[in-house]
């Protein structure tokens, strides 16, 4: 009869994360760990927003927001599209949306 602890150990031993996958996950989590970037990700959520909308909602300069957006785009957290002189950002990966939802549940839930 297997125990819960035995099952957990077996799952850990079966985990064969490739170094590249681990590195990619680490970089994405580092990019999300900045308070302003996390705020932007939570703001964007399921919608697509223009840079100016993000600037107004977050309350910092456009150049500061643009730098953070570039980091998140490079790490694959955000996707962008250009329409004339406007740039729109969205979260393209449903896994990122699930992570944000989970973080909201863990860190933003009302305390009893």
Residue pairs with C-beta under 8 A, 6 or more apart in sequence:
2 10
27 75
28 75
28 76
28 77
31 37
31 71
31 72
31 75
31 77
32 38
32 41
32 72
32 77
32 99
34 68
34 71
36 58
36 60
36 64
36 68
37 68
37 71
37 72
37 77
38 103
39 58
40 54
40 58
40 65
40 68
40 69
40 72
41 72
41 77
41 78
41 91
41 96
41 100
42 100
42 104
43 49
43 54
43 57
43 58
44 54
44 78
44 89
44 90
44 91
45 91
45 97
45 100
46 91
46 97
47 90
48 88
48 89
48 90
49 57
49 88
49 89
49 90
50 86
50 87
50 88
50 89
51 62
51 65
51 66
51 69
51 86
51 87
51 89
52 62
52 86
54 65
54 69
54 89
55 61
55 62
55 65
58 65
69 78
69 80
69 89
72 78
73 79
73 80
73 89
76 93
77 91
77 93
77 96
78 89
78 90
78 91
78 92
79 89
79 90
79 91
79 92
80 87
80 88
80 89
80 90
81 87
81 88
81 90
82 88
91 97
91 100
